[in-house]
Amino acid sequence: MAAIQLCGDKQNFILDKKDFKTGSKGYYGTGKMVAGGKRYQIGIQVVEIGSKPKPKEEKKEK
């Protein structure tokens, strides 16, 4: 769960586990909230640093 505070208004968002197309792992969530009398669409992306797999090295022939 992530809490977003905007213009003094606070709302919680549930984040789901996500395997990103890049290979990185993390969490992602979306939602809408009202802050300061205006409506906002929220997108949250949390990426684990170092979670992207390293590319395999090609063997060099002698």
Rosetta constraint file for C-alpha pairs under 8 A:
AtomPair CA 1 CA 12 HARMONIC 6.56 0.50
AtomPair CA 1 CA 13 HARMONIC 5.55 0.50
AtomPair CA 1 CA 14 HARMONIC 4.46 0.50
AtomPair CA 1 CA 15 HARMONIC 5.50 0.50
AtomPair CA 2 CA 12 HARMONIC 5.62 0.50
AtomPair CA 2 CA 13 HARMONIC 5.23 0.50
AtomPair CA 2 CA 14 HARMONIC 6.42 0.50
AtomPair CA 2 CA 15 HARMONIC 6.97 0.50
AtomPair CA 3 CA 10 HARMONIC 6.76 0.50
AtomPair CA 3 CA 11 HARMONIC 5.64 0.50
AtomPair CA 3 CA 12 HARMONIC 4.32 0.50
AtomPair CA 3 CA 13 HARMONIC 6.19 0.50
AtomPair CA 4 CA 10 HARMONIC 5.60 0.50
AtomPair CA 4 CA 11 HARMONIC 5.51 0.50
AtomPair CA 4 CA 12 HARMONIC 6.33 0.50
AtomPair CA 4 CA 13 HARMONIC 7.65 0.50
AtomPair CA 5 CA 9 HARMONIC 5.48 0.50
AtomPair CA 5 CA 10 HARMONIC 4.23 0.50
AtomPair CA 5 CA 11 HARMONIC 6.59 0.50
AtomPair CA 6 CA 10 HARMONIC 6.41 0.50
AtomPair CA 6 CA 35 HARMONIC 6.03 0.50
AtomPair CA 6 CA 36 HARMONIC 7.92 0.50
AtomPair CA 7 CA 35 HARMONIC 5.85 0.50
AtomPair CA 7 CA 36 HARMONIC 5.70 0.50
AtomPair CA 8 CA 35 HARMONIC 7.37 0.50
AtomPair CA 8 CA 36 HARMONIC 7.60 0.50
AtomPair CA 9 CA 34 HARMONIC 7.70 0.50
AtomPair CA 9 CA 35 HARMONIC 5.41 0.50
AtomPair CA 9 CA 36 HARMONIC 7.21 0.50
AtomPair CA 10 CA 35 HARMONIC 7.99 0.50
AtomPair CA 11 CA 33 HARMONIC 7.11 0.50
AtomPair CA 13 CA 29 HARMONIC 6.85 0.50
AtomPair CA 13 CA 30 HARMONIC 7.35 0.50
AtomPair CA 13 CA 31 HARMONIC 7.06 0.50
AtomPair CA 14 CA 29 HARMONIC 6.26 0.50
AtomPair CA 15 CA 27 HARMONIC 5.72 0.50
AtomPair CA 15 CA 28 HARMONIC 5.19 0.50
AtomPair CA 15 CA 29 HARMONIC 4.58 0.50
AtomPair CA 15 CA 30 HARMONIC 7.95 0.50
AtomPair CA 15 CA 44 HARMONIC 7.87 0.50
AtomPair CA 16 CA 27 HARMONIC 5.30 0.50
AtomPair CA 16 CA 28 HARMONIC 5.51 0.50
AtomPair CA 16 CA 29 HARMONIC 6.30 0.50
AtomPair CA 17 CA 25 HARMONIC 7.76 0.50
AtomPair CA 17 CA 26 HARMONIC 5.89 0.50
AtomPair CA 17 CA 27 HARMONIC 4.46 0.50
AtomPair CA 17 CA 28 HARMONIC 6.58 0.50
AtomPair CA 18 CA 25 HARMONIC 6.01 0.50
AtomPair CA 18 CA 26 HARMONIC 5.35 0.50
AtomPair CA 18 CA 27 HARMONIC 5.05 0.50
AtomPair CA 18 CA 28 HARMONIC 6.26 0.50
AtomPair CA 19 CA 23 HARMONIC 6.38 0.50
AtomPair CA 19 CA 24 HARMONIC 6.08 0.50
AtomPair CA 19 CA 25 HARMONIC 4.69 0.50
AtomPair CA 19 CA 26 HARMONIC 6.49 0.50
AtomPair CA 20 CA 24 HARMONIC 5.36 0.50
AtomPair CA 20 CA 25 HARMONIC 6.04 0.50
AtomPair CA 20 CA 26 HARMONIC 7.58 0.50
AtomPair CA 22 CA 52 HARMONIC 7.06 0.50
AtomPair CA 23 CA 51 HARMONIC 7.57 0.50
AtomPair CA 23 CA 52 HARMONIC 5.05 0.50
AtomPair CA 23 CA 53 HARMONIC 6.32 0.50
AtomPair CA 24 CA 47 HARMONIC 6.86 0.50
AtomPair CA 24 CA 48 HARMONIC 7.05 0.50
AtomPair CA 24 CA 50 HARMONIC 7.79 0.50
AtomPair CA 24 CA 51 HARMONIC 5.04 0.50
AtomPair CA 24 CA 52 HARMONIC 4.08 0.50
AtomPair CA 24 CA 53 HARMONIC 7.22 0.50
AtomPair CA 25 CA 47 HARMONIC 6.03 0.50
AtomPair CA 25 CA 48 HARMONIC 5.86 0.50
AtomPair CA 25 CA 51 HARMONIC 5.71 0.50
AtomPair CA 25 CA 52 HARMONIC 6.96 0.50
AtomPair CA 26 CA 45 HARMONIC 7.62 0.50
AtomPair CA 26 CA 46 HARMONIC 5.44 0.50
AtomPair CA 26 CA 47 HARMONIC 4.38 0.50
AtomPair CA 26 CA 48 HARMONIC 5.31 0.50
AtomPair CA 27 CA 45 HARMONIC 6.02 0.50
AtomPair CA 27 CA 46 HARMONIC 5.03 0.50
AtomPair CA 27 CA 47 HARMONIC 6.54 0.50
AtomPair CA 28 CA 43 HARMONIC 7.63 0.50
AtomPair CA 28 CA 44 HARMONIC 5.58 0.50
AtomPair CA 28 CA 45 HARMONIC 4.69 0.50
AtomPair CA 28 CA 46 HARMONIC 6.26 0.50
AtomPair CA 29 CA 43 HARMONIC 5.98 0.50
AtomPair CA 29 CA 44 HARMONIC 5.14 0.50
AtomPair CA 29 CA 45 HARMONIC 6.76 0.50
AtomPair CA 30 CA 41 HARMONIC 7.54 0.50
AtomPair CA 30 CA 42 HARMONIC 5.44 0.50
AtomPair CA 30 CA 43 HARMONIC 4.49 0.50
AtomPair CA 30 CA 44 HARMONIC 6.15 0.50
AtomPair CA 31 CA 41 HARMONIC 5.94 0.50
AtomPair CA 31 CA 42 HARMONIC 5.21 0.50
AtomPair CA 31 CA 43 HARMONIC 6.77 0.50
AtomPair CA 32 CA 39 HARMONIC 7.03 0.50
AtomPair CA 32 CA 40 HARMONIC 5.54 0.50
AtomPair CA 32 CA 41 HARMONIC 4.43 0.50
AtomPair CA 32 CA 42 HARMONIC 5.63 0.50
AtomPair CA 33 CA 39 HARMONIC 5.77 0.50
AtomPair CA 33 CA 40 HARMONIC 5.35 0.50
AtomPair CA 33 CA 41 HARMONIC 6.59 0.50
AtomPair CA 33 CA 42 HARMONIC 7.38 0.50
AtomPair CA 34 CA 38 HARMONIC 5.44 0.50
AtomPair CA 34 CA 39 HARMONIC 4.45 0.50
AtomPair CA 34 CA 40 HARMONIC 6.12 0.50
AtomPair CA 35 CA 39 HARMONIC 6.47 0.50
AtomPair CA 35 CA 40 HARMONIC 7.36 0.50
AtomPair CA 47 CA 51 HARMONIC 7.97 0.50
